[in-house]
Amino acid sequence: MPKSHATQCTSAMSADRDVIAALAAKQAITEQLHSYSRGLDRMDRTLAERVWHADGTADYGPGYRGSGSGFLDFVWEYHAGFRAHSHLVSNALIDVDLESGTAVSETYVAVWLQTIPVDGTVTDQQHRGRYLDRWSLREGRWAIDHRTYVADILYQGRHAAIPDTKHSAPSGTRDRTDLSYPTLGL
């Protein structure tokens, strides 16, 4: 016996709501990933901390295994010794289970760190890898329960520091004086 028109419409509306909810979850997770990178680059601890739940954990291999907050303690001290750094995330594949309020993701990350010039020379470190994250939705917020970092490529090289000139674009800062804060209304 064929389904009634009303039943078909109700089923279609329910499916549409699920698709929209899954897309909204994926967007919320993507924004968490972007905010985390921004938090690291601006040295904005509050912003970087939001990617993890309070009990979230991180596994970056033998160099660090522990809480997400503890990883930030570790990386904050490490990043403080650099002149600049840039974290870029891309190719995020996110699988959401709406019923359980959980998700998993694989996100490519490219990190470029540059030392403070010494005798006119800087050292660049470029890390390429992937974040393998388990997420959950708690109190309306998607955040990481556990992250595993997979290292794919590491490059380090030294070169002459490139000085700023009167034609240089404004330089980013690693604090809330960065031009992005007033632009984003933060």
Disulfide bonds with the S-S distance in Angstrom:
none
